[in-house]
Amino acid sequence: MMPRPNGSLYTHIENNIATIEFGHPSSNSFPSELLERLAKAFDTLSKDVSTNVIILKSEGGKAFCAGASFDELVAITNFEEGKQFFSGFANVINAMRRCKKPIIGRIQGKTVGGGVGLASACDYCLATEAASIKLSELTIGIGPFVIEPAVSRKIGLAAFETLTWDASQWQNAYWAKENGLFARVFETIAELDNEIQLFAEKLASYNPQATQQMKKVNWQGTEHWQELLIERAAISGELVLSEFTKRALAKHKK
């Protein structure tokens, strides 16, 4: 699978199991166009009668997702551009939230920022021991505002605060499991893929009406996220224009 400059996204459906695989040369980070395609993929599969369950995965054996595109981040010049940029993950999380089909996250490696948001918006995550997580946003003068509702819903406010305030610290996969982000952790990617396939097959064999109703119940009370996450995107859209953030981004770019 050859990556493209703006990233790649493929959907494959077999035996009522849809697999969405995304990729980008920069540690599977997300430019805006790729986030838009991912949101549309979830919306499409939500309506697809041949799909009972969705697996979300990324290319390669290293990072699961490095978050949003750094190149696009540093190119932001005004508030509207900033709000639109940070709305990318908001739109994906909302698409995952309203998707009628259960989503299984396959987390094979390090996961940063928006990638933690994606994992949190999955209904069930399996991971490898290499799947450490970090919310590094405060180190560059912004914050994980958009993804906070999804992450806090999954791991609780106390664990979210640990990730947020200790923004330079990685937490390992077992910490993520203890706090509810990952259901199970495996030593190798081969073990992970085997277990995901078995689990997806079981889930796909259940009554689709029951799994859809179960998902609806599990996400009850999040309907206001449609507006909330965009409001949060506006906070980051403003902060990214601050002198602090401009200086921090300039250091990271060197």
VOPAGU-2260 file (C-alpha; in pm, 1 decimal, decimal comma):
REM VOPAGU-2260
SITE   aa  ch    i         X         Y         Z
SITE  MET   A    0       0,0       0,0       0,0
SITE  MET   A    1     173,1     314,2    -122,3
SITE  PRO   A    2     107,0     622,9      91,8
SITE  ARG   A    3      19,7     951,0     -75,1
SITE  PRO   A    4     124,7    1299,8      41,0
SITE  ASN   A    5    -225,7    1367,3     172,7
SITE  GLY   A    6    -249,7    1021,0     326,0
SITE  SER   A    7    -445,6     710,9     231,2
SITE  LEU   A    8    -771,6     557,0     344,3
SITE  TYR   A    9    -917,6     224,2     233,3
SITE  THR   A   10   -1236,7      43,6     331,3
SITE  HIS   A   11   -1282,7    -330,8     286,7
SITE  ILE   A   12   -1598,4    -527,7     372,1
SITE  GLU   A   13   -1604,3    -904,7     414,8
SITE  ASN   A   14   -1842,8   -1128,9     609,6
SITE  ASN   A   15   -2027,1    -827,3     754,2
SITE  ILE   A   16   -1699,0    -685,5     892,2
SITE  ALA   A   17   -1579,6    -351,2     752,3
SITE  THR   A   18   -1215,8    -255,2     797,0
SITE  ILE   A   19   -1109,0     106,5     763,9
SITE  GLU   A   20    -733,5     146,5     725,1
SITE  PHE   A   21    -572,2     490,6     720,8
SITE  GLY   A   22    -211,8     586,7     667,9
SITE  HIS   A   23      24,4     880,0     629,9
SITE  PRO   A   24     404,6     896,8     587,8
SITE  SER   A   25     433,0    1114,2     901,7
SITE  SER   A   26     357,8     848,3    1164,6
SITE  ASN   A   27      -1,3     809,6    1046,0
SITE  SER   A   28     -87,7    1171,2    1125,6
SITE  PHE   A   29    -397,9    1334,2     980,0
SITE  PRO   A   30    -414,6    1621,4     732,6
SITE  SER   A   31    -759,0    1781,8     714,1
SITE  GLU   A   32    -852,1    1605,5     390,4
SITE  LEU   A   33    -787,6    1263,2     543,5
SITE  LEU   A   34    -996,8    1345,0     850,8
SITE  GLU   A   35   -1281,9    1449,0     622,9
SITE  ARG   A   36   -1257,2    1121,5     432,7
SITE  LEU   A   37   -1255,9     923,6     758,5
SITE  ALA   A   38   -1568,4    1098,5     888,8
SITE  LYS   A   39   -1746,4    1024,8     558,4
SITE  ALA   A   40   -1637,1     658,4     576,1
SITE  PHE   A   41   -1803,2     616,0     916,1
SITE  ASP   A   42   -2120,1     790,0     795,1
SITE  THR   A   43   -2133,6     562,5     490,0
SITE  LEU   A   44   -2077,7     240,5     685,0
SITE  SER   A   45   -2335,5     342,6     942,8
SITE  LYS   A   46   -2600,0     310,4     668,5
SITE  ASP   A   47   -2448,4       6,6     494,3
SITE  VAL   A   48   -2671,7    -299,5     544,8
SITE  SER   A   49   -2384,9    -540,1     470,7
SITE  THR   A   50   -2181,1    -407,1     764,9
SITE  ASN   A   51   -2241,5    -521,1    1122,8
SITE  VAL   A   52   -1911,9    -416,1    1280,4
SITE  ILE   A   53   -1620,5    -184,9    1190,9
SITE  ILE   A   54   -1247,8    -227,0    1259,4
SITE  LEU   A   55   -1039,6      92,5    1263,4
SITE  LYS   A   56    -668,9      41,5    1200,9
SITE  SER   A   57    -365,6     225,1    1065,0
SITE  GLU   A   58     -84,9     123,9     833,1
SITE  GLY   A   59     243,7     -28,2     939,1
SITE  GLY   A   60     378,8    -172,0    1260,6
SITE  LYS   A   61     486,9     143,9    1439,1
SITE  ALA   A   62     274,6     444,1    1539,3
SITE  PHE   A   63    -103,4     406,9    1540,5
SITE  CYS   A   64    -158,9     780,8    1501,9
SITE  ALA   A   65      52,7    1090,6    1565,6
SITE  GLY   A   66    -250,6    1319,7    1574,9
SITE  ALA   A   67    -316,8    1611,3    1343,3
SITE  SER   A   68     -82,0    1719,6    1063,6
SITE  PHE   A   69     200,9    1933,6    1199,1
SITE  ASP   A   70     255,1    2094,4     858,7
SITE  GLU   A   71    -104,2    2216,8     848,9
SITE  LEU   A   72     -86,0    2329,9    1210,4
SITE  VAL   A   73     208,5    2560,8    1152,1
SITE  ALA   A   74      45,3    2701,3     837,0
SITE  ILE   A   75    -256,9    2843,0    1022,9
SITE  THR   A   76    -272,2    3223,6     987,1
SITE  ASN   A   77    -614,9    3326,1    1118,1
SITE  PHE   A   78    -893,4    3220,7    1353,5
SITE  GLU   A   79   -1123,8    3071,4    1089,0
SITE  GLU   A   80    -843,4    2854,4     953,6
SITE  GLY   A   81    -761,4    2744,4    1308,2
SITE  LYS   A   82   -1120,6    2660,2    1397,8
SITE  GLN   A   83   -1163,7    2465,9    1073,9
SITE  PHE   A   84    -838,1    2275,4    1130,8
SITE  PHE   A   85    -929,5    2168,1    1484,7
SITE  SER   A   86   -1282,8    2080,6    1374,4
SITE  GLY   A   87   -1134,2    1790,4    1178,1
SITE  PHE   A   88   -1110,5    1555,2    1475,5
SITE  ALA   A   89   -1439,7    1694,2    1610,1
SITE  ASN   A   90   -1615,9    1581,6    1293,9
SITE  VAL   A   91   -1457,4    1235,8    1304,7
SITE  ILE   A   92   -1542,1    1180,0    1672,3
SITE  ASN   A   93   -1899,6    1287,3    1607,5
SITE  ALA   A   94   -1919,2    1053,0    1308,1
SITE  MET   A   95   -1793,7     765,6    1524,8
SITE  ARG   A   96   -2034,1     859,9    1803,9
SITE  ARG   A   97   -2341,6     859,1    1579,8
SITE  CYS   A   98   -2230,6     558,1    1372,0
SITE  LYS   A   99   -2484,8     280,4    1427,5
SITE  LYS   A  100   -2224,8       3,4    1405,9
SITE  PRO   A  101   -1984,9     -89,9    1689,1
SITE  ILE   A  102   -1627,7      19,9    1617,1
SITE  ILE   A  103   -1326,2    -186,6    1723,0
SITE  GLY   A  104    -995,0      -0,3    1753,1
SITE  ARG   A  105    -675,7    -183,9    1657,1
SITE  ILE   A  106    -399,3      11,9    1833,0
SITE  GLN   A  107     -60,0    -131,4    1737,5
SITE  GLY   A  108     176,7     147,7    1844,3
SITE  LYS   A  109     229,6     490,2    1996,4
SITE  THR   A  110     -70,7     718,8    1995,6
SITE  VAL   A  111     -60,4    1095,1    2046,5
SITE  GLY   A  112    -316,9    1375,8    2078,4
SITE  GLY   A  113    -599,4    1328,5    1831,6
SITE  GLY   A  114    -502,4     963,5    1799,0
SITE  VAL   A  115    -597,1     915,2    2165,2
SITE  GLY   A  116    -926,9    1081,1    2078,6
SITE  LEU   A  117    -985,2     830,2    1797,4
SITE  ALA   A  118    -909,1     536,1    2026,2
SITE  SER   A  119   -1143,0     678,8    2290,0
SITE  ALA   A  120   -1425,5     716,5    2038,4
SITE  CYS   A  121   -1402,9     347,6    1949,5
SITE  ASP   A  122   -1648,3     122,8    2129,8
SITE  TYR   A  123   -1383,1    -139,3    2209,6
SITE  CYS   A  124   -1004,2    -124,8    2172,9
SITE  LEU   A  125    -741,5    -395,8    2157,2
SITE  ALA   A  126    -374,1    -298,9    2162,7
SITE  THR   A  127     -15,4    -417,5    2176,0
SITE  GLU   A  128     237,9    -349,4    2449,5
SITE  ALA   A  129     390,3     -85,1    2220,3
SITE  ALA   A  130      72,0     123,7    2228,3
SITE  SER   A  131     182,4     398,2    2466,8
SITE  ILE   A  132     -28,7     713,3    2475,5
SITE  LYS   A  133      38,5    1083,5    2531,7
SITE  LEU   A  134    -153,0    1412,6    2520,9
SITE  SER   A  135     123,9    1660,6    2437,1
SITE  GLU   A  136     -91,4    1960,0    2340,9
SITE  LEU   A  137      -1,5    2182,6    2636,9
SITE  THR   A  138     366,1    2163,2    2540,0
SITE  ILE   A  139     290,6    2371,1    2229,2
SITE  GLY   A  140      50,3    2612,5    2393,8
SITE  ILE   A  141    -285,0    2460,6    2301,8
SITE  GLY   A  142    -477,8    2181,2    2473,9
SITE  PRO   A  143    -674,8    1859,9    2403,1
SITE  PHE   A  144   -1001,9    2051,3    2413,7
SITE  VAL   A  145   -1175,5    1883,6    2119,4
SITE  ILE   A  146   -1101,0    1527,1    2226,1
SITE  GLU   A  147   -1155,4    1581,4    2601,5
SITE  PRO   A  148   -1521,7    1470,6    2606,9
SITE  ALA   A  149   -1437,7    1143,4    2429,7
SITE  VAL   A  150   -1127,7    1071,6    2638,6
SITE  SER   A  151   -1289,8    1163,6    2971,0
SITE  ARG   A  152   -1594,7     952,8    2885,1
SITE  LYS   A  153   -1369,4     652,9    2828,1
SITE  ILE   A  154   -1105,3     679,7    3102,8
SITE  GLY   A  155   -1256,4     925,7    3351,6
SITE  LEU   A  156   -1160,9    1280,5    3443,0
SITE  ALA   A  157    -877,1    1188,6    3681,9
SITE  ALA   A  158    -692,2     983,1    3419,9
SITE  PHE   A  159    -755,9    1251,6    3158,6
SITE  GLU   A  160    -600,7    1509,6    3392,0
SITE  THR   A  161    -296,1    1286,8    3437,9
SITE  LEU   A  162    -244,9    1280,5    3061,9
SITE  THR   A  163    -316,3    1649,7    3016,2
SITE  TRP   A  164    -105,9    1807,1    3289,3
SITE  ASP   A  165     189,5    1569,9    3243,8
SITE  ALA   A  166     196,4    1653,3    2875,9
SITE  SER   A  167     550,7    1532,0    2806,4
SITE  GLN   A  168     502,8    1192,4    2971,8
SITE  TRP   A  169     412,5     872,6    2790,7
SITE  GLN   A  170     174,1     633,3    2964,8
SITE  ASN   A  171     217,6     269,9    2865,4
SITE  ALA   A  172     -44,2      34,9    2724,4
SITE  TYR   A  173    -106,3    -130,9    3059,4
SITE  TRP   A  174    -183,0     207,5    3218,4
SITE  ALA   A  175    -428,5     266,0    2934,4
SITE  LYS   A  176    -584,1     -75,8    2997,9
SITE  GLU   A  177    -612,8     -15,9    3373,4
SITE  ASN   A  178    -793,1     310,8    3302,3
SITE  GLY   A  179   -1036,6     162,9    3052,3
SITE  LEU   A  180    -904,0     278,3    2715,8
SITE  PHE   A  181    -787,9     -68,4    2607,4
SITE  ALA   A  182    -985,9    -384,9    2679,9
SITE  ARG   A  183    -690,8    -619,2    2625,0
SITE  VAL   A  184    -317,7    -583,7    2554,9
SITE  PHE   A  185    -105,5    -829,9    2354,9
SITE  GLU   A  186     268,1    -882,8    2315,3
SITE  THR   A  187     273,5    -889,7    1936,2
SITE  ILE   A  188      83,4    -746,7    1639,8
SITE  ALA   A  189      20,2   -1101,9    1516,2
SITE  GLU   A  190    -159,0   -1186,7    1842,0
SITE  LEU   A  191    -349,0    -858,0    1825,2
SITE  ASP   A  192    -469,4    -919,6    1471,0
SITE  ASN   A  193    -573,0   -1276,4    1549,0
SITE  GLU   A  194    -779,4   -1170,7    1849,6
SITE  ILE   A  195    -936,6    -877,1    1667,4
SITE  GLN   A  196   -1050,2   -1103,9    1385,6
SITE  LEU   A  197   -1201,9   -1354,8    1629,1
SITE  PHE   A  198   -1372,5   -1081,3    1828,4
SITE  ALA   A  199   -1504,7    -905,2    1517,9
SITE  GLU   A  200   -1647,1   -1233,0    1386,7
SITE  LYS   A  201   -1830,5   -1290,1    1714,8
SITE  LEU   A  202   -1964,5    -936,0    1721,1
SITE  ALA   A  203   -2072,7    -956,0    1356,1
SITE  SER   A  204   -2268,9   -1274,9    1432,4
SITE  TYR   A  205   -2487,7   -1108,1    1695,2
SITE  ASN   A  206   -2828,9    -961,0    1620,9
SITE  PRO   A  207   -2752,1    -630,8    1438,4
SITE  GLN   A  208   -3059,7    -470,6    1591,8
SITE  ALA   A  209   -2933,0    -558,0    1939,4
SITE  THR   A  210   -2579,6    -424,5    1880,7
SITE  GLN   A  211   -2715,5    -103,7    1730,4
SITE  GLN   A  212   -2947,2     -49,8    2025,2
SITE  MET   A  213   -2659,8    -128,2    2264,1
SITE  LYS   A  214   -2441,6     133,4    2099,5
SITE  LYS   A  215   -2723,6     386,5    2115,2
SITE  VAL   A  216   -2760,3     325,7    2489,4
SITE  ASN   A  217   -2385,0     342,7    2552,8
SITE  TRP   A  218   -2358,0     684,3    2385,0
SITE  GLN   A  219   -2670,4     829,4    2540,6
SITE  GLY   A  220   -2622,4    1183,3    2666,8
SITE  THR   A  221   -2358,6    1280,9    2408,6
SITE  GLU   A  222   -2595,1    1434,5    2153,9
SITE  HIS   A  223   -2476,8    1784,5    2245,0
SITE  TRP   A  224   -2125,8    1697,3    2125,4
SITE  GLN   A  225   -2225,4    1807,4    1776,4
SITE  GLU   A  226   -2204,8    2166,0    1900,3
SITE  LEU   A  227   -1968,3    2118,1    2195,1
SITE  LEU   A  228   -1674,0    1981,2    1996,4
SITE  ILE   A  229   -1693,4    2265,8    1746,1
SITE  GLU   A  230   -1694,6    2513,4    2034,8
SITE  ARG   A  231   -1382,5    2340,6    2166,1
SITE  ALA   A  232   -1222,8    2364,7    1820,7
SITE  ALA   A  233   -1271,8    2741,0    1840,8
SITE  ILE   A  234   -1071,8    2752,3    2167,1
SITE  SER   A  235    -773,8    2583,3    2002,4
SITE  GLY   A  236    -824,0    2790,3    1687,9
SITE  GLU   A  237    -766,0    3101,1    1894,2
SITE  LEU   A  238    -479,7    2965,6    2103,7
SITE  VAL   A  239    -282,2    2848,0    1801,3
SITE  LEU   A  240    -243,2    3212,8    1699,8
SITE  SER   A  241     -85,1    3311,0    2033,1
SITE  GLU   A  242     279,4    3418,2    2049,5
SITE  PHE   A  243     352,5    3132,6    2290,7
SITE  THR   A  244     227,5    2873,4    2044,0
SITE  LYS   A  245     402,4    3034,5    1748,5
SITE  ARG   A  246     733,4    3020,4    1937,4
SITE  ALA   A  247     672,1    2661,5    2049,9
SITE  LEU   A  248     587,0    2547,8    1697,8
SITE  ALA   A  249     896,2    2719,1    1560,4
SITE  LYS   A  250    1111,0    2519,1    1804,5
SITE  HIS   A  251     944,6    2192,6    1705,3
SITE  LYS   A  252     996,2    2268,5    1338,1
SITE  LYS   A  253    1372,7    2300,7    1376,0
